[in-house]
């Protein structure tokens, strides 16, 4: 049986009709004098016919309830996602809005039931054609998946489509060795030297450093307490102060202003975006493209190299999962070179004389 074309309808005597919207088959039927239209959520006419028969059977046996799900639109899903972010005070609300803006260009006029796996794949292909990185597309698809999950949770939808993700091969593997960091710090503006060194030694996130206030610092007890509300994963943690970290805090305390609650500031104002100053310092130091976030990755690797147990290092840096922690513990070329040297040194100490005893074949019996 050939499939229907866009706009074509097929009436099934005594049952209703089947028609297409885009590539999806819809059904229409009457119950108690009122017409109901419902998506089959399928590109198969056979499956649409089966659904139509089921609905007619439900109506005949008194089990008919109609379908509210067909009225749920993409905009309804997007509104639910934004409400969830606002209620839970997620700091990535701006990122969610950006993802929705991209999704809206493709799904904006769709009903939820029309957003199928094939449509999702078509969206991913479109974004790749626009030059978007797979990681960016995956963040957008994650937002779409969350939209459907929320709709299922609150009963607006009963099911959700499978939303595939793309392989990512752009995982950052940058880190800064100590000599390079010293050169970089020397070329930074004076007001950034201590804050950036704090990041290098603590492994904290940039936003956590910027939001650090004096109420979080106990100089007498030599400890800093990160409040849960400024932590990305909403878990508070402790950072003991000693050596250079303690010196940084003492210098910051000597510059403390009563009109500014922040530990690190610039003339009483919070530290803002310093991308240009960072880029200039990298160029002046002869370094390539280094991200501020590379300091966090470097701190984790330095902790591992210093022999700090993984569990303790995770508590200091604020990593909740082992997988993310492993992702930061990157092996550098110098690590590989040292491993090769140790292997060769081991082999050089081995005796040169062979200890292998040759096994002579037994004479064959005739």
C-alpha positions as CSV (number, residue, x, y, z in Angstrom):
1,X,0.0,0.0,0.0
2,X,1.5,3.3,-1.0
3,X,1.8,6.0,1.6
4,X,-0.2,9.2,1.7
5,X,1.2,12.4,0.3
6,X,1.3,15.7,2.3
7,X,-2.2,17.0,2.6
8,X,-3.8,13.8,1.3
9,X,-6.4,12.1,3.4
10,X,-7.7,8.5,3.5
11,X,-11.1,7.9,5.0
12,X,-11.8,4.5,6.5
13,X,-15.5,3.8,6.4
14,X,-17.1,3.7,9.8
15,X,-13.9,4.6,11.6
16,X,-12.4,7.9,10.7
17,X,-9.5,9.1,8.5
18,X,-5.8,9.2,8.3
19,X,-3.7,12.1,7.0
20,X,-0.1,13.4,7.2
21,X,1.5,16.4,8.7
22,X,5.1,16.6,7.5
23,X,6.3,13.0,7.6
24,X,4.1,12.0,10.6
25,X,0.7,10.2,10.2
26,X,-2.2,11.6,12.1
27,X,-5.7,10.1,12.7
28,X,-9.1,11.8,13.1
29,X,-12.2,10.2,14.5
30,X,-15.5,11.2,16.2
31,X,-16.7,10.5,19.7
32,X,-20.1,11.8,20.9
33,X,-20.3,14.2,18.0
34,X,-16.9,15.7,18.6
35,X,-13.9,15.2,16.3
36,X,-10.6,14.3,17.8
37,X,-7.3,14.5,16.0
38,X,-4.2,12.7,17.3
39,X,-0.7,12.1,16.1
40,X,0.4,8.5,15.6
41,X,4.0,9.7,16.3
42,X,5.0,7.4,13.5
43,X,5.9,7.7,9.8
44,X,4.1,4.4,9.1
45,X,0.6,4.4,7.8
46,X,0.1,0.9,9.1
47,X,0.8,2.0,12.7
48,X,-1.5,5.0,12.2
49,X,-4.3,2.6,11.1
50,X,-3.7,0.4,14.2
51,X,-3.9,3.4,16.5
52,X,-7.1,4.5,14.8
53,X,-8.7,1.1,15.3
54,X,-7.6,1.2,19.0
55,X,-9.2,4.6,19.6
56,X,-12.5,3.5,17.9
57,X,-12.4,0.4,20.1
58,X,-11.8,2.4,23.3
59,X,-14.8,4.6,22.4
60,X,-17.0,1.6,21.9
61,X,-16.1,0.1,25.2
62,X,-16.2,3.3,27.2
63,X,-12.5,3.5,27.8
64,X,-12.0,6.6,25.6
65,X,-10.3,9.5,27.2
66,X,-9.1,11.6,24.3
67,X,-5.6,12.9,23.8
68,X,-4.3,16.0,25.6
69,X,-0.8,15.3,24.5
70,X,-1.4,16.4,21.0
71,X,-1.9,20.0,22.2
72,X,1.5,20.2,23.8
73,X,3.8,22.4,21.7
74,X,7.5,23.0,21.6
75,X,6.9,26.4,23.3
76,X,5.2,24.6,26.1
77,X,8.2,22.3,26.6
78,X,10.6,25.3,26.5
79,X,8.5,27.2,29.0
80,X,8.7,24.2,31.3
81,X,12.4,24.0,31.1
82,X,12.9,27.7,31.9
83,X,10.6,27.4,34.8
84,X,12.6,24.5,36.2
85,X,15.8,26.4,35.9
86,X,14.3,29.5,37.6
87,X,12.7,27.5,40.5
88,X,15.9,25.6,41.2
89,X,18.0,28.7,40.7
90,X,20.3,27.1,38.2
91,X,23.2,29.4,37.3
92,X,23.2,28.1,33.7
93,X,19.9,29.7,32.9
94,X,21.5,31.9,30.2
95,X,23.0,28.7,28.6
96,X,19.5,27.1,28.6
97,X,18.0,30.2,26.9
98,X,20.8,30.0,24.2
99,X,20.0,26.3,23.6
100,X,16.3,27.1,23.3
101,X,17.0,29.8,20.8
102,X,18.8,27.4,18.5
103,X,16.2,24.7,19.0
104,X,13.3,27.1,18.3
105,X,14.6,27.9,14.8
106,X,14.0,24.2,13.9
107,X,11.2,23.0,16.2
108,X,9.4,26.3,16.9
109,X,6.1,25.5,15.2
110,X,6.1,21.8,16.1
111,X,3.9,20.0,18.5
112,X,5.7,17.7,21.0
113,X,4.4,14.6,19.3
114,X,5.9,15.7,16.0
115,X,9.4,15.8,17.4
116,X,10.6,12.4,16.5
117,X,14.1,10.8,16.6
118,X,14.4,11.4,12.8
119,X,13.6,15.1,13.3
120,X,16.2,15.3,16.1
121,X,18.8,13.8,13.7
122,X,17.8,16.3,11.1
123,X,18.3,19.1,13.6
124,X,21.8,17.8,14.5
125,X,22.7,17.7,10.8
126,X,21.4,21.2,10.2
127,X,23.5,22.5,13.1
128,X,26.6,20.7,11.9
129,X,26.0,22.3,8.5
130,X,26.1,25.7,10.2
131,X,29.5,24.9,11.7
132,X,28.4,24.2,15.2
133,X,30.7,21.8,17.2
134,X,29.3,18.5,18.3
135,X,29.8,19.5,21.9
136,X,27.6,22.5,21.4
137,X,24.9,20.5,19.6
138,X,24.9,17.9,22.4
139,X,24.3,20.7,25.0
140,X,21.2,21.7,22.9
141,X,20.0,18.2,22.6
142,X,20.4,17.7,26.4
143,X,18.1,20.7,26.9
144,X,15.6,19.2,24.5
145,X,15.8,15.9,26.4
146,X,15.3,17.7,29.7
147,X,12.2,19.4,28.3
148,X,10.6,16.1,27.4
149,X,11.6,14.6,30.8
150,X,9.9,17.4,32.7
151,X,6.7,17.1,30.5
152,X,6.6,13.3,31.2
153,X,7.1,13.9,35.0
154,X,4.2,16.4,35.2
155,X,1.9,14.2,33.1
156,X,1.6,16.4,30.0
157,X,3.2,13.6,28.0
158,X,3.2,9.9,28.5
159,X,6.3,9.1,26.4
160,X,9.3,10.9,24.9
161,X,11.4,10.2,21.8
162,X,14.9,8.8,21.8
163,X,17.3,11.7,21.5
164,X,20.7,10.6,20.2
165,X,23.8,12.5,20.9
166,X,26.9,13.0,18.8
167,X,30.5,11.9,19.5
168,X,32.7,14.6,20.9
169,X,36.4,14.7,19.9
170,X,37.1,18.2,21.2
171,X,37.9,17.5,24.8
172,X,40.4,20.0,26.1
173,X,43.7,18.5,27.1
174,X,45.6,21.7,27.9
175,X,47.6,22.2,31.1
176,X,50.3,24.6,32.2
177,X,53.7,23.4,33.6
178,X,55.1,25.4,36.5
179,X,57.7,27.3,34.6
180,X,55.1,28.4,32.0
181,X,52.7,29.5,34.8
182,X,55.4,31.6,36.5
183,X,56.1,33.4,33.2
184,X,52.4,33.9,32.6
185,X,51.9,35.4,36.0
186,X,54.7,37.8,35.6
187,X,53.0,39.3,32.5
188,X,49.5,39.6,34.1
189,X,48.3,43.0,35.5
190,X,49.1,43.4,39.2
191,X,45.4,43.0,40.3
192,X,45.2,39.6,38.6
193,X,48.4,38.0,39.8
194,X,47.1,36.8,43.2
195,X,43.6,35.7,42.0
196,X,45.1,33.7,39.1
197,X,47.7,32.1,41.5
198,X,44.8,31.2,43.8
199,X,43.2,29.3,40.9
200,X,46.5,27.5,40.0
201,X,47.0,26.3,43.6
202,X,43.4,25.5,44.6
203,X,41.9,24.1,41.5
204,X,38.8,26.2,42.1
205,X,36.5,27.3,39.2
206,X,36.8,30.9,38.0
207,X,33.3,31.8,39.1
208,X,34.0,30.4,42.6
209,X,37.1,32.6,42.9
210,X,35.3,35.7,41.8
211,X,32.4,35.1,44.2
212,X,34.6,34.5,47.3
213,X,33.8,36.9,50.1
214,X,35.5,37.6,53.4
215,X,32.7,35.9,55.3
216,X,34.0,32.7,53.7
217,X,37.5,33.2,55.0
218,X,38.8,32.2,58.5
219,X,42.3,33.6,58.6
220,X,42.8,32.7,62.2
221,X,41.7,29.1,61.5
222,X,43.6,29.2,58.2
223,X,40.7,27.8,56.2
224,X,38.4,29.0,53.4
225,X,34.8,27.6,53.3
226,X,33.1,27.6,49.9
227,X,29.4,28.3,50.3
228,X,27.1,25.8,48.5
229,X,25.3,28.6,46.7
230,X,28.4,29.7,44.8
231,X,29.6,26.1,44.0
232,X,28.6,24.8,40.6
233,X,27.6,21.4,42.0
234,X,25.9,23.1,45.1
235,X,28.2,21.3,47.5
236,X,30.3,23.4,50.0
237,X,33.9,22.5,50.6
238,X,36.9,23.5,52.7
239,X,40.3,24.8,51.5
240,X,43.0,24.8,54.1
241,X,45.4,27.7,53.9
242,X,49.2,27.3,54.1
243,X,52.3,28.5,52.4
244,X,51.6,30.5,49.3
245,X,47.8,30.2,49.6
246,X,48.0,31.7,53.1
247,X,50.3,34.5,51.8
248,X,47.8,35.3,49.1
249,X,45.0,35.6,51.6
250,X,47.1,37.8,53.9
251,X,47.9,40.1,51.0
252,X,44.3,40.3,50.0
253,X,43.4,41.1,53.7
254,X,45.8,44.0,53.7
255,X,44.0,45.4,50.7
256,X,40.5,44.7,52.1
257,X,37.9,47.5,51.7
258,X,34.9,47.9,53.9
259,X,32.7,48.9,50.9
260,X,33.6,45.7,49.1
261,X,32.7,42.2,50.4
262,X,34.9,40.3,47.9
263,X,38.3,38.8,48.6
264,X,39.6,39.6,45.1
265,X,38.6,42.9,43.6
266,X,39.9,45.7,41.5
267,X,39.7,49.0,43.3
268,X,36.7,47.9,45.2
269,X,34.8,46.5,42.2
270,X,34.3,42.8,41.5
271,X,36.7,41.2,39.1
272,X,35.0,41.1,35.7
273,X,36.0,39.7,32.3
274,X,39.8,39.8,31.9
275,X,40.0,37.9,28.6
276,X,42.0,40.6,26.9
277,X,44.5,40.8,29.8
278,X,44.8,37.0,29.8
279,X,45.4,36.8,26.1
280,X,48.0,39.5,26.2
281,X,49.9,37.8,29.0
282,X,49.8,34.5,27.1
283,X,51.3,36.1,24.0
284,X,53.9,38.0,26.1
285,X,54.9,34.7,27.7
286,X,55.3,33.0,24.4
287,X,52.5,30.5,25.2
288,X,49.8,29.2,22.8
289,X,46.1,29.3,23.4
290,X,45.6,28.6,27.1
291,X,42.3,28.8,28.9
292,X,41.9,30.1,32.4
293,X,40.1,26.8,33.1
294,X,43.3,25.0,32.2
295,X,44.6,26.1,35.6
296,X,41.9,23.9,37.2
297,X,42.9,20.9,35.1
298,X,46.6,21.6,35.9
299,X,45.9,21.8,39.7
300,X,44.2,18.4,39.6
301,X,47.2,16.9,37.7
302,X,49.6,18.5,40.1
303,X,47.8,17.0,43.1
304,X,48.0,13.5,41.6
305,X,51.7,14.0,40.9
306,X,52.3,15.2,44.4
307,X,51.0,11.9,45.7
308,X,47.7,13.3,47.2
309,X,45.1,10.5,47.4
310,X,42.4,10.8,44.7
311,X,39.6,11.1,47.2
312,X,41.3,14.1,48.9
313,X,42.2,15.7,45.6
314,X,38.5,15.5,44.6
315,X,37.4,17.0,47.9
316,X,39.8,20.0,47.3
317,X,38.9,20.6,43.7
318,X,35.2,19.9,44.1
319,X,34.8,17.1,41.6
320,X,31.9,14.8,42.4
321,X,32.4,12.0,39.9
322,X,35.4,9.9,39.2
323,X,34.9,10.2,35.4
324,X,35.4,13.9,35.4
325,X,38.4,13.6,37.7
326,X,40.0,11.1,35.3
327,X,39.3,13.4,32.4
328,X,41.5,16.1,34.0
329,X,44.4,13.7,35.0
330,X,46.0,14.0,31.6
331,X,49.2,12.4,30.7
332,X,51.6,14.9,29.1
333,X,54.4,14.2,26.6
334,X,57.0,14.6,29.4
335,X,55.1,12.0,31.4
336,X,55.4,9.6,28.5
337,X,59.1,10.4,28.1
338,X,59.8,9.8,31.8
339,X,57.9,6.5,31.5
340,X,60.1,5.5,28.5
341,X,63.3,6.4,30.3
342,X,62.3,4.4,33.4
343,X,61.5,1.4,31.2
344,X,64.9,1.7,29.5
345,X,66.7,2.1,32.9
346,X,65.0,-1.0,34.2
347,X,66.0,-3.0,31.1
348,X,69.6,-1.7,31.3
349,X,69.9,-3.2,34.8
350,X,68.7,-6.6,33.7
351,X,71.4,-9.3,33.2
352,X,72.5,-9.5,29.6
353,X,73.2,-13.3,29.7
354,X,70.3,-15.4,28.5
355,X,68.7,-17.6,31.1
356,X,66.6,-19.4,28.5
357,X,67.4,-23.1,28.2
358,X,66.8,-24.5,24.8
359,X,64.7,-27.5,24.6
360,X,66.0,-30.2,22.3
361,X,63.4,-32.2,20.5
362,X,63.2,-35.8,21.6
363,X,64.4,-38.3,19.1
364,X,61.6,-39.8,17.2
365,X,60.8,-43.4,17.8
366,X,60.7,-45.6,14.8
